[in-house]
């Protein structure tokens, strides 16, 4: 990835539109020359995603979040990093957020930032997290390690 390219960040979130944080997320991403990507997935998978994840949740938005995470891991969405976000007040979302973060990181190796927002979250607050994510995504090749074979 060259430095002139936009960093593609998958937004795997629940409640960002409802809490009014969506425009703040988009503002933070655009100020960092990043593009938010919304992973596409099969709508029929929403009915069974809870069983696949081992978490049966009541919220359809949380099921959508898990399905989008699965799309990222399966490579359906070609992204450089993942921003996982949920509402601060929702206990069920906190559990799903943590499991989604772990699942994406362990099964895809992509850099992941997890954040719980309130309705007062601003683009400036999100900028720090997004900047960390874009920096890691841009310099991931510098952080790679290879197992050495043979004599040292």
MIDRENGU-644005 format. One record per atom (N, C-alpha, C, O): x, y, z; residue in one letter. Coordinates in pm, whole numbers, plus 50000, padded with zeros to 5 digits. Atoms other than C-alpha are relative to their C-alpha. Example, Ala and Ser with C-alpha at 12.3 -4.5 7.8 and 13.67 -1.06 7.14 Angstrom:
! residues 2
500894988150000a 512304955050780a 500905012050000a 501945011850066a 499184988149994s 513674989450714s 499235010950073s 499745022050090s 
! end
This chain:
! residues 152
500854988250000x 500005000050000x 500895012350000x 501745013750088x 499214987850003x 501515033349902x 499365010450090x 498185009650122x 500504989849907x 501185063750125x 498935008849939x 498165015050012x 501004991550063x 499055081849867x 498624993549996x 497615000349980x 501295007150000x 496345055149878x 499245002850128x 499835005250234x 500824998849880x 493455058750115x 500044987050077x 500034976150018x 500065011849914x 493495035050408x 498544995950009x 497685004250041x 501385004949994x 490365013550395x 499754993950137x 500394984150177x 500345004449865x 488845009150738x 498584994550000x 497635001549963x 501345006049987x 485954985150791x 499375005350128x 499965004250236x 500734995449882x 483415000651025x 499024989050039x 498044986449969x 500875010649946x 481854972751230x 499425005850127x 500065005650233x 500564992649886x 479504991251461x 498534997050021x 497854991549934x 501425001049965x 476154990951633x 499605013050068x 500225017150166x 500534988149934x 474195022251717x 500655013149963x 500305023450021x 499324987450033x 476455047951553x 499055010049934x 499185022149955x 500984991150062x 473585062051346x 499035005250105x 498725017150109x 500994996549898x 471135061751636x 500575010250100x 499865019450141x 499394991149901x 473575079251873x 500515012949937x 500965021950008x 499544987950068x 474475105351610x 501515000749985x 502055011649964x 498545000450007x 478115094451598x 500504997049859x 501684998749830x 499595004050135x 478145083051234x 500725011249927x 501775008949867x 499354988850071x 478965117451094x 501345003550062x 502255008149993x 498724997649933x 481725121051354x 501044989749956x 502214993149936x 499105010450050x 483225087851244x 500485003349859x 501665002049828x 499664996650138x 483125098750880x 500925012149994x 501835012649912x 499164988149994x 484655132550967x 501434996550043x 502395001449984x 498675004149952x 487535116651160x 500744992349891x 501934994549870x 499375007950106x 488215092050877x 500455008849884x 501565007149833x 499644991650115x 488195118550605x 501175009150032x 501975012349943x 498874991449964x 490625140650797x 501334992450001x 502394998550000x 498795008350001x 493095111450798x 500254993449865x 501084984449854x 499905006150133x 492735103250427x 499674985150007x 500334976849944x 500455013849986x 490935071250524x 498584999049945x 497855008849939x 501345002550054x 487825055750375x 499314989650086x 499864978750108x 500775009849924x 485175038750586x 499314990649903x 498684994849806x 500605010450083x 484025006150433x 498984992650086x 499244989550202x 501055007249930x 480794988850532x 499914986149939x 499334984549831x 499925013550059x 481354951450478x 498634994549960x 497684994850038x 501225006250052x 478704934750264x 499954985550043x 500984978750048x 500155014149965x 477314901450373x 498634995349956x 497775003449920x 501265006150039x 474484877650292x 498975002350110x 499214998950226x 501034996849902x 471294889050465x 499474987550070x 499094988050187x 500515012449939x 470234853050525x 500894995250115x 500444987550201x 499095004149892x 473284848650751x 499645006550134x 500115002150239x 500394993349875x 471704872251007x 499214990850092x 499244992450214x 500805009249918x 469404844251123x 500854989950074x 500464985250182x 499185010649940x 472224820051201x 501325004950058x 502084996950114x 498694994949957x 475144842851290x 500214998350151x 501344996350195x 499885001949855x 474414840051663x 500504986250036x 501334984650125x 499565013849976x 474834802351653x 501454998249959x 502214991550028x 498625001150047x 478054805451453x 500975006850096x 502095002050117x 499144992449910x 479454831051696x 499974994650143x 500884996950222x 500165004749863x 478194813652007x 499395010550091x 499465009350214x 500654989249925x 476344845252113x 498635002749939x 498545008449830x 501354996850046x 472584847252074x 499615013450060x 499465014550182x 500324986649952x 471704884152098x 498635004349950x 498164999649846x 501334995450035x 468364901952088x 500035010649890x 499125011349807x 499934988650091x 469494932151885x 500364995849857x 501374989149836x 499665002950139x 469364929051505x 501275007549955x 502005002649869x 498784992550034x 472104955751484x 501254992750048x 502284993149981x 498865007849951x 474414934151695x 500234987649913x 501374983649891x 499865011350093x 473694904551467x 500655004749869x 501484997749812x 499404994250120x 474544926951170x 501505002550023x 502325000449934x 498614997649965x 477764936451347x 500824987149993x 501934987049939x 499315012950005x 478734899751388x 500144995049857x 501174989449819x 499955004350140x 477874892351024x 501035008149921x 501725002649835x 498994991750067x 480024921550907x 501404995750042x 502324995749960x 498705004949954x 482884908651121x 500384987349925x 501534985449887x 499755012450074x 482544874850953x 500395003049855x 501284996549800x 499664996150138x 482624891750609x 501435005249992x 502125002749893x 498634994949997x 485864909250705x 500994988450009x 501974987949934x 499105011449980x 487484876850824x 500064991249875x 501134986249840x 500045008450121x 486374857850512x 500605007049878x 500745000949772x 499384992750110x 487934884850294x 499035005849900x 499445010349793x 501004994250090x 484674896450136x 500255015049986x 500135020649877x 499674985850000x 485594932050233x 501525001350003x 502164996850098x 498554997950006x 489134941550129x 500345012850075x 500145023950024x 499714988549915x 490264964350411x 501404998950059x 502024988250059x 498684999349939x 493474975250582x 499944999250152x 500924995650217x 500195000249856x 492074977650935x 498525000050033x 497685001949945x 501405000949959x 488884974651137x 499785008750123x 500555008350219x 500404991849886x 487184999551370x 498704994150053x 497674994449985x 501175006349937x 484754981951607x 499465009850104x 500195014050193x 500574990149908x 482375005151792x 498584996350040x 497794991649958x 501355002149948x 479295001752011x 499685010950101x 500555018450144x 500454990549898x 477245022752252x 500584996450136x 500734984750170x 499425001849868x 478735027452597x 499014993550097x 499404985450181x 500995004349900x 475485020252782x 499484985749983x 498834980550073x 500595013050030x 474654986652624x 500924988750045x 502014986949990x 499195011049947x 475954956752822x 500164988849898x 501244983149884x 499955010550101x 475094932052548x 501005003749890x 501734995149839x 499074995250103x 477044953252298x 501444999150047x 502344996649967x 498635001049947x 480094953452526x 500554985949983x 501724984149948x 499595014050017x 480224915552516x 500274997149853x 501294991249818x 499855002450144x 479714914352139x 501225007549946x 501985002049867x 498864992150046x 482264942252082x 501324992950031x 502204992049945x 498775006849961x 484934923252273x 500214987249919x 501334984449874x 499895012550076x 484204890152098x 500295002649852x 501064995349790x 499764996550140x 484104906551753x 501455004549982x 502105000649885x 498614995450007x 487434923951819x 500964988350003x 501884987449922x 499135011749986x 489054891451931x 499924991149875x 500954986749823x 500225008550118x 487544871651642x 500725005549876x 501424998249807x 499384993950118x 488714896051374x 501524999550011x 502204995749916x 498544999749984x 492214899651516x 500624986149988x 501624984249918x 499425013550000x 492814862551572x 499854993049865x 500744985449824x 500255007650123x 491304850351245x 500395007249871x 500425001049765x 499614992950122x 492394877651002x 501375006550009x 502035008749907x 498714993349983x 495494893851149x 499955014849969x 500995021549970x 500134985750028x 494134928251062x 500105008050130x 499715003050236x 500024991649881x 494734956951304x 498575004050035x 497785007349946x 501364997149954x 491624963451513x 500065010050115x 500865008550207x 500194990849888x 490644992751733x 498554998750044x 497644998749961x 501335001549942x 487674988751965x 499685012550081x 500555017650152x 500364987749929x 485765018452106x 498524999750038x 497674995349959x 501414998549960x 482575024252304x 499725014950009x 500415022350079x 500304985750010x 480975057752232x 498755003850076x 497924995450110x 501224994349944x 478385080352391x 499425009449893x 500015011249787x 500604990750095x 476065104752218x 500785013149993x 500535021449905x 499194987749999x 478605132152304x 501384998049936x 502205007149938x 498715002850064x 481525115852120x 500175009149879x 499275010449796x 499724990850111x 483145140451878x 501054994149907x 501724984349940x 498995004450097x 485335136351572x 501405001250058x 502264992850030x 498684998249938x 488295149551774x 500344988350092x 501484983850097x 499805011549912x 487835121352026x 500324987649918x 501214979849953x 499805011750086x 487645095451749x 501285000949919x 501844990749877x 498824997850082x 490565110751563x 501224992750055x 502004986949978x 498865006749938x 493105096851810x 499994985149969x 501024979549932x 500115014350025x 491835061351768x 500174996849852x 500874987449815x 499905002250144x 491465063951391x 501435002249951x 501924995049864x 498624997350040x 494945078851360x 500904988250036x 501774984349958x 499225011749960x 496415049651555x 499744988449904x 500684981549863x 500355010950091x 494555025051332x 500615001949861x 501174992649804x 499444997550134x 495625041551006x 501534999050001x 502124994249904x 498545001149990x 499245043851124x 500444985550002x 501394981749934x 499675014349994x 499315006851210x 499764993549864x 500584985549818x 500325005950130x 497644997850880x 501045003949894x 501444995649812x 499014995450097x 500115019050679x 501374993550022x 502084990649925x 498655005149972x 503195005350854x 499994985550045x 500944980950110x 500105014149959x 502034969550906x 501174991849948x 501644982650016x 498875007450057x 504804957150678x 501275001750084x 502134992950085x 498844997849914x 507354972250919x 499914991950129x 500924988950192x 500225007249875x 505814953551212x 500004984949981x 499944977450079x 500065014450028x 505824919451041x 501254993050050x 502364998350044x 498895008349954x 507984892251185x 500004987049922x 498964981649887x 499875012850069x 509314861651011x 500804990750090x 501754995050156x 499225009949927x 510514829851175x 501274997249922x 501254994449802x 498725002450066x 514164825451102x 500244985149989x 499984977450082x 499685014150023x 515214792450953x 501504998849980x 502135007549920x 498575002350018x 518704778250963x 500835006050111x 500315009350218x 499064994949901x 521754790751148x 499945015150009x 499645021949912x 499964985549983x 522014825451293x 501415005050009x 501645017050023x 
! end
